[in-house]
Amino acid sequence: QVQLVESGGGLVQTGGSLRLSCTASGRTFTENAMGWFRQAPGKEREFVAGISWSFGRTIYADSVKGRFTISRDIAKNTVYLQMNSLKPEDTAVYYCAASAMIGRRGLRDYNYWGQGTQVTVSS
């Protein structure tokens, strides 16, 4: 069983930055990648960014490319999402998730989910 705990959310003004963290415990070698998703009120949960544990290969949604950076610290079993140049449309609950497959963007490809952390960007 894998447990994921997110932290780092909060309230920030437009143009500001936040860094989210997700620490995994109980990780097995079957979970080869991590992802960040977000869900805004009244909208479906959407993919934001993903990274492979082994080689640090990254993928991003077009909406965040160039502004967000995903990274991982293998020794700490932690994945980060550095969010810069935040916009009001980035407001959402952000979830981290674990997948056995690398390079996937679909919700169904991820087996474990954290509880989420709220990010609010004020205009």
N, C-alpha and C positions, 0 to 999 in steps of 0.2 A: 504494500500500500504506500502511496505517495501523498504526502501532505504539503500543501503550498500555502505560504503566508505572505501577503502583499503588505507593503507599507510605503509611505512617502506621499500620499495624496494630500490635497489641500486646496486652498483658495489662492489664486494668483491673478494678476492683472494681465490684460492683453499684452503680448510681447515678452512676458516673463518666462521663467523656466522652473521645472520641477524634475526631480529624479525619483522614479519609483523603483522599489526593490521587491524581489520575490525570492524567498528562501525555501528550498525544497528539502524535506526530510524523508527518510525512508526510500530514497531514490534507488532504483535498480538499473542495471545496464539496459533494460528494455526501453527505458525512456531516453531517447536519443536527442530530443530537441525540446525547446521551450518556446512559448509564444505569448504575446500580449494581445489581448482583445479589448474592445470597449463597447459599452452599451449606453446610448443616450436615451433619455425619457421618450417613450413612444416609438423607439426604433429597434431594429434587430441588432443583436450582437455582431460586431464586425471585427475582422482581422486587422491588426495594427502592425505587428512586427514579429519575426521569428528568428531563432538562432539555434545552431546545432551545438551540442556540448563538446564534441570532439575537436572540430576544426574551426568553430566559431563562424561558420557560414551564415550570412544574414539575408533576410528578405524583408521587404517593407510594402505597406500599402502605398499607393500613389499619393494619397492625401497627406501622408506624413513624411514622405521621402525628402531628405535634405534638412528636416527640422528635428526628427527624432532619431536617436541612436540606441540600438539594443546591444548589450554586451553581457558577458558572463564571467564569473570568478569560480573556477572549478573547485578550488580548495575550500571555498565557502558554500558551495552548492547554491549560489545566488545568481540571479539574473537581474539586470538593471534595464530601465528604460529612461534615458535622458531625453527630456522633452524641452525643446527651445522654441522661441518665437511662437508661443502658444496663442491660440485664437479662441474666441468664444465657442466656435463649433467643435473644439476639442473637449468641451465639457461632457463628461460621461463617467460611469463607473468603469474602472479599468481592472481587468482580470488577467492573471497569468495562468498558463495552462501547460501541461506536459504531454508530449506525444512520443510514440515509438518511431515515428516516421519523420524524416528530415524534409524541410522545404514545403510543408503543407500549410494551407491557408483556411481550410474548412474546419468548422466547429466539430464536426464528427470525427475528425482525425486526431483530436486531443482527448486523452482519457481521464486526465485529472485536472481539477480546477481549484483555484483559490476562491476566497470569499469576496474579493473585490475591494477596491479602494476608490473613493470619490475624488475626482478632479473637477474643479470648477474654475472656469476662466471668465473673469468679469470684463465687460467692455468699458 
